[in-house]
Amino acid sequence: MWGKWRAVVKELKIVSYVAAPMVVVTVLQYLLQVVSVIMVGHLDDLSLSGVSIATSFTNVTGFSLLFGMAGALETLCGQAYGAEQYQKLGIYTHTAIISLVLICIPISLLWLFTDKLLILAGQDHSISLVARKYSVWLIPGLFSYGILQSIVRYLLTQSMILPMLFSSFATLCFHVPICWALVFRVKLGSIGAALAICLSSWFNVLLLGFYMKYSSACEKTRAELSKDVFLGMREFFRFAIPSAGMVCLEWWSYEVLILLSGLLPNPKMETSVLSICSTITCLHYYVPYAFGATASTRVSNELGAGNPQAAKVAVKAIMVIAVAEMVIVSMMLFFCRNFLGYAFSKEKEIVGNVADMGPFISLSIITDGLQVVLSGVARGSGWQHLGAYVNLGAYYLVGTPVGAVLTFALHFRGKGLWIGLLTGSSVQAILLALRTSFTNWQKQASKTRERLFDGDS
């Protein structure tokens, strides 16, 4: 018994080494968009509204898709690294870069018609034009994002977090003055904000690309372009498509929530409250995401190495840290619920409604955190297909219908929509937890080794 706990404590140290800096990396990367939106907010209401809608539109139609598809590398590269198939990491990464760049082309064409699509969806004409302008100038950043996410997964699966930490910090330091100069000094306005994101994203790609190319730490896993890169596309997409499904189905559920809030009797107030609640949970999201990324790395590495018991211990260790963090944050938000709204608005009605939502926000912190971490275990194990089906059922067959009934039939208003979302994430977390609990790790490790060494799926 003591031996098992000693193994968990040892794993806790390894997990902390990866997870702590990964939290900082994800927050720093997220701040690029935040800084741009904040600076545009100092221009005028029209620019802020246009950029906010464009940010939501581009996240849904482009960035979430690339982010999800890149998750395939957490399975492929992580397991290959554990099995000491080092050259495969470089091959898989090149495959991902080429594949995601190709995916960017149709997305770019879609963004050219942003204004028409938004107007068709009922958005204001002038706001839609600003959104289109911002989206079009963001297109170069779409390509860099696809490359960046591939390199990030390449480094993550080898637990090389510090290079990403330094490059993300340097990128943010580069982004702030560039964004300010383009928006205010050069007077490009919202176009300058989009251009700054593109330049900063490419700057980050160059930093990590040079590290990947010339660092001795990447020497074993570095690979040249060859026919294997193109032959591996089929295997990449086999994991990438369901991986994107996992991410997109979850991200889109929040957009459905905001859209439905616009149908309520007092849409301006209800949308504001739900946007604040969503912002709070999204800010916390990056902490459990870092735990999930760590879980993916540790599980995939150990399965690739043929160590099923170590993979099981890794899951236990990560869950201990994650649950402790979620409970602490949840309790803090619950006891501060009466003051939370003042960080976003001075309107007493909005602050009061945010306070009423406090218990549900606190519960969401726990359920969202659990499903994010368990989704990391799924990616590391190669269960993306199962994860996509779980997300589809949890959010669209359970969560959304429950929210719609509570909101429009039982008149719970915005609270009903959030309860629906909370129900969806709870179902998702329970199903993923059951799958993880009943996993035969020995069989999982055997399947992984077979795929890596025999080419079987």
N, C-alpha and C positions, 0 to 999 in steps of 0.2 A: 504493500500500500504506500509506504513511504517512498519507495523507488518511483512509483507513478507520479507522486506529487513533486518529487525532485526533478523529474523530466519536464513537468509542466512549468515549474519555476525557471528552469533553464531556457525553455522555449519562450517564456515571457520576456526574458532579456533580449532574445533575438528579435522577437516581434516588436518590442519597444524601439529598438535600434532602427528598424525600417519604418514603422508607423509614424513616429513623432516627426521626423523631417518630411515625410510624405504629406502630412497634414499641412505643413507650411507651403510645400510646393503647390498643392492644389489651390490653396487660398490665394497665393501670389498670382497664379495663372488666371484665376477668376477675377482678380482685381483689375485686370486690363480693361474688361468691359465696364466695370463699375466706374473706374476713373473717367472713361470716355463719356459715359452717361451723365456723370456729375458735372463735367465741364460743359457739356451741351445744355444742361439744365440752367446754366448761368446766361444762356443766350435769350431764349424766349420760350413761351409755352408750346408754340407750334413745333419748334425744333425738338423739344423734349418729348412731346407726344409721338412725333414721327419716329424718332430714334428708339423710343421704348417699344413701339409696335414692331419696328424693324428688327430689333434685338430678339423679341419673342418669335417673330416669323423665321428669322435665319436660324435660331436655335432649333426650332421644330423641324424645319425642312432640310437643314444642312448639318449643323454642328453636332446635333444629337445622333444623327445617322453615322457620321464619321467616328465619333467617340465610341459608339456601340460596336461598330465593325472592327475597330482597332482592338477591342477586347478579345478577339480571337487569338491574338498573340499571347495573351496571358495563359491560354491553354497550350498553344503550340510551342512558344519559346520557353515558357516555364518548365514544361515537361521535358523538352529537349535538353535544357540546361541541367536538370536533375539527372538525366540519363548520360550526361557527359557527351552528348552529340552536339558539340560546340559550333561546328560549321553550319548546322541547321538554323541556328539563331540568326546569323547574318542572312541566310537565304530567305527565311520566313519574313524577316524585316524588309528586305528589298521587295519581296512579293507584295507585302502589305502596302508599301509606299506606292508602287506602280498601280495596284488595284484601287487604292483610295483616290489617287490622282485622276484615274479614269472615271470614278464615281462622281468626282467634283464637276466634270464637264456638264452632264445633264442638270445638276443642281444649279450651276451658274446660269444656264439658259432659263431655268425656272425663275431665278431671282431677277432676271431682266423684265419680267412681267409682274413684279411685286405689286405695283400700284393697281393694275387691273384685277389681280386676285383679291386684294384688300377691299377695293371698291365693290367687287362682286359679293364679298362677305359682309357688306354693309358699313364699311368704315368711311370716315369723312374724306372727301376728295383731296383737300389740301394736305391733310396728314398723310394720306397714302402716297402723294408725290414726294414728300420729304422721306418717307420710309423707303421708297424705291431708290432714290438718290443715294441714301446711306447703304442700302443692300448692294447696289451695283458697285460702289467703291470698296465694299467689303469682300468682293469676289477674290482678289489676290490672296487675302487672308484665309480664305476657305482652303486653297491648295496648300498653304503653309501649315494649316491646322492638321490636315490629313497626314502630312509628313511628320509633323511634331508628335502627334499621338502615336505613330508607329515607333519613333525613336524612344519616346517615353516608356512604352511597353517593353522595348528591347532592353533598356537599362533597368527598369523595375524588376523584370524577371530574373535579373542577376543581382538584385539588391543593391544596385549602384544608385543610391538616392542623393548623395552629396553633390555630384555634378549637376543634377536637376535642380537642387536647392540653390546653388550658386548662380546657375544660368537664369532661373526664374527671378531671383532677386535682382540680378543685373538687368534683366529685361524690364522689370517694373521701374527701376531707376532710369532706364532709357526712355520708357514710355511716357512718364509724367511730364518731363520738359518738352518732349516732341509733340505730345498731344496739346499741351498749352500753347506752344508756338504755332502749330498749324490751325488751331481753333481761333485763337485771339490775335496773335501777331500777324500771321499771314491772312487772317480773316476768311478762312475756308469754311468756318462753321461746322455743321454736321458732317460735311465731306471730310474735313480735317480730322475729325474724331475717328471716322472709319479708316482713313489713310494711316493714322497713327497706330491703330490696332494691327493693320497689315504689316507695317514696317517693324513693329515690335515683335510680331509673331515670326516673321522671317529672321529677325535678329536672334531670337531664341533658337530657331532651327539651325542657323549657322553655328552658334556656340556649341550646341549639342552634336551637330554634324561633325565639326572639327574634333571634338572629344572622341566621338565614335570612330573617326578615321585614323587619328594619330595617337590616341592614348594606348599605353602598353596594357592597361587593364582590359581593353577590348580586343587584344591581339588574337586570343584563341577563338573568339566568336565572330571575327571579321570575315566577310566573304565577298568575293568579286561577283559582278554581274555574269550570269551564265544561263544556259537554257533551263536549269533547275528552278530558277526564279520564276519563269513563266509556266513551267510544268506544275509548280506548286499552287497555282491560282485556284484550281478546283478544290484542293484541300482547304485553302484559306477561306474561300467563300462558304464552304460547308460549315465552318464554325462562325464565320463573320455574320452571315445573314440572321441566324437565330440570336446571336449575341446582340446585334442591332435591334432585333425585336424585343429583347429583354429591356434594353435602355429606352427605346422610343415609346413603347407601350406605357411605361411608367411616366416618362416626361410628359407625354401628350395628355395624360389624365389630369395633370395640373392645368393645362390649357383649356381642357373641357370644363373644368371647374370655374375658371374665370369667365368663359363664354356663357355658361349657364347663369352666372351671377348677374349678367346683363339683362336677364329676363325677369328679374325680381322687381317688386313694386318701387323700391328706392335703389335703382341700380348703381348710382354714383357712390352712395354710402356703403352698400353691400360689397361692391367691387373693391373699394378702398380697404375695407376690413379684411377681406379675403386675401388681397394683395400683400397686406402687412403680415398676416399669418403665414402666407407662402414664403415671403422674404425671410422671416425668422427661421422657418424650418429649412429653407435652402441654405442659409448661412451655416447652419449646424451640419448640413448634409456632408460637407467636405471632411468632417472628422470621421464619421463612420465609413465614408468612402475610402479614406486612407487605410482604415482597418480592413476593409474589404479587399483593397488592392494588396495589402500585406498577406491576408489569408490566401488570396489567389496565388501569390508568389510562393509562399511556404508549402501549400498543398500541392501545387503543380511540380515544384522542385522535388518534393519527397516521393510523390507518385512516380515521377520519371526515374528517380533513383531506385525505385523498388522498395521503399520503406513505408509500408502502409500504416504501421503503428505510429511512426513519427508524424505522418499526415494527420492522423486522428488526434494526437497530442497537440499539434499546431492549431487545430480547430478549437479545441478546448481552451487553450491559452488565449487565443484572440477573443473568444467569446467572454472570457473572464474580464479582460480589459475593457472591451466594448460595452458590456452590460453595466459595469461600474461607472463608466463615463456617462452613459445615457441616463442612468438613474440620477446622478448628481446634477446634470444639466436640466433634466426634467423637473426636479424638485426646485431648483433655482428659478426657473421660469414660472412655475406654479405660484411660488411665494412672491414673485415680483409682477404678477399678472396685472395688478392695478396700475402699474407705472409703465408697462411695456409700450402702450400706445403713444406715450409722449415722445418717444424716440422718433416717431414718424409723423405725428400730427398734433396740432393744438386743439382740434375740435373735440369737445368733451363727449359728444355722442359717439364718435369713432373710438376714442379712448375707452369709453364704457363698454362698447361692443367687443373690443379686443380683449378687455378684462373678462367678459363673459365667455370668450373663446379660450381663455387660459387653460382650463383643465384639458380641453381637447388638443391644444397645441402641445401640452406636456405629454399626453399619451402618444401623439404623433412622433415626438422625438424618439420615443422608445420603439414603436413599431417600425418607423422608417429606418431607424438605425439598425435594427435586427435584420430587416430584409436586405439592406445594403451589404451588410457583412456576409450574410448567407449567400447573397448573389455572387460575392467574391469567391466563396467556396465552390459555388456552381461553375464559375468560369475556370477556376483552377483545376476542377475535376473533369471539365469538358461536358457539362450537363446543359449547355446553352439551349438546346432544343426543349428540354423539360422546363427550363426557366421561362422561355418565351410563352409556352402554353399556360404556365402558372400565372404569369402577369396578365395574359389575355383574360383568363377566367376570373382572377381576383379583382381586377379593376373594371372590366367592361361587362362581365356577366353577374358580378356581385356588387362591387363598390358603386359604380355609376347608377344602376337601377335603384339601389337603396337610397342614395343621395337624392335622386329625382323624386322618389316617393315621399321621403321626409320633407323635401323642400316644397314641392308643388301640391301634393295631396294632403299632407299633415301640417303644412304652413310653418315649418321650422326655419324657413328662409336660408340665409347663408350658413347658419349652424348645421342645417340638414345636409348641405353640400359637403361641408367639411367632415361630418360624421360618415358620409358615404365614402369619402377618400380614406378616412381612418379605417373604415371597415375593409376596404380593398387592400390596404397595406398590411392589416392584421391577418387577413386570409393568406396573403402572399407569404408573410413571415412564418405562419403556422405550417403551410405546405412545404416550404423550403426547409424548415426545421425538422419536419418529419422525414423528408428525403435524406437529410444529412444524418439524422439519428439512426436510421435503418440501413445506412450504407455498409456494404461489405467492402471494407477498405483493401483487403487482400485481393479480392476479385478486381477492384478498380485499378489497383497497381498492376496487376497482370495484364489487363486490357490495354493500359497505357504503354507498357513495355512491348506488347505485341504490335501496336500501331507504330511505335517508333522504330523497332528493329525489323519487323516483317512487312510493314506497309499496310497492315490490315486496319480496318476501322472498328 
